[in-house]
Each structure stands twice: as structure tokens, then as C-alpha cells.
Amino acid sequence: MTTGLLTSSINKAKLLKKKLSKPTEPNITKYKNFNKLYNTTKQQLKIWYYDEVFNSNKHNITQIWIELRKLIGKQNDKNLS
């Protein structure tokens, strides 16, 4: 997680707290707009990260499979027997 995304996460939490404590229309709108921007940015960073990982390992199939297993949350099959 980048420092900018971490800062945005803290800001999002503050806006949520403000939205829940004082649910006025401007507070709700600010939170919804910021949340949409935050989620879009987070998704773009995730795509960028995996693009970098796979492009840097495009000639190393073993490392690509390691990254794919981490991505889907699967453990190594050899350890299951």
C-alpha cells in the first residue's frame, strides 16, 4: 500500500465517522464521492502492481505461478499430501 493510499484510507475513515455522526446531505455526498474515488484508485493501483509483477517475471514461469497462487490464495499442492 502506498503512502498516498494509506493517507486516503485515513481520510476515508474520518469522512465515514463524520457521515455516521452527523448524517447531513453534504457529509453523505462527500463520503460517497471520496469513497468512489478511493476505490477506483485502489483498483488501478492493484492492476498496475500485478502488471509490473508479471511483466518483470515474464521469462520466469515459476515466479509467475507463485504470484498467481498468492493472488488466488491457494497454497502449494505439494504440501497437501
VENJOGI-V911225 format. One record per residue. N is the residue number from 0. RES is the residue in one small letter. SS is DSSP state (a for helix, b for strand, c for the rest). PHI is phi in degrees with one decimal (NA if undefined). Layout:
N/RES/SS/PHI + N/RES/SS/PHI
This chain:
0/m/c/NA + 1/t/c/-76.8 + 2/t/a/-66.6 + 3/g/a/-65.1 + 4/l/a/-68.9 + 5/l/a/-65.5 + 6/t/a/-62.7 + 7/s/a/-64.2 + 8/s/a/-63.5 + 9/i/a/-65.4 + 10/n/a/-63.0 + 11/k/a/-62.7 + 12/a/a/-64.3 + 13/k/a/-65.8 + 14/l/a/-64.9 + 15/l/a/-64.4 + 16/k/a/-61.2 + 17/k/a/-67.2 + 18/k/a/-63.7 + 19/l/a/-76.6 + 20/s/a/-78.2 + 21/k/c/-131.8 + 22/p/c/-76.9 + 23/t/c/-86.0 + 24/e/a/-60.1 + 25/p/a/-63.4 + 26/n/a/-66.3 + 27/i/a/-66.4 + 28/t/a/-65.1 + 29/k/a/-59.5 + 30/y/a/-64.9 + 31/k/a/-61.4 + 32/n/a/-65.1 + 33/f/a/-68.1 + 34/n/a/-63.4 + 35/k/a/-63.5 + 36/l/a/-64.6 + 37/y/a/-62.0 + 38/n/a/-65.6 + 39/t/a/-63.2 + 40/t/a/-64.0 + 41/k/a/-62.9 + 42/q/a/-66.7 + 43/q/a/-64.8 + 44/l/a/-66.3 + 45/k/a/-65.4 + 46/i/a/-62.6 + 47/w/a/-60.5 + 48/y/a/-60.5 + 49/y/a/-69.6 + 50/d/a/-62.0 + 51/e/a/-64.6 + 52/v/a/-62.5 + 53/f/a/-73.2 + 54/n/a/-70.5 + 55/s/a/-75.0 + 56/n/c/-115.4 + 57/k/c/-66.8 + 58/h/c/-104.5 + 59/n/c/-123.6 + 60/i/a/-64.9 + 61/t/a/-63.2 + 62/q/a/-67.5 + 63/i/a/-63.0 + 64/w/a/-66.7 + 65/i/a/-62.0 + 66/e/a/-66.4 + 67/l/a/-63.4 + 68/r/a/-64.0 + 69/k/a/-64.2 + 70/l/a/-63.8 + 71/i/a/-91.9 + 72/g/c/78.6 + 73/k/c/-98.8 + 74/q/c/-82.9 + 75/n/c/-66.4 + 76/d/a/-66.9 + 77/k/a/-68.0 + 78/n/a/-83.2 + 79/l/a/-82.8 + 80/s/c/-78.8
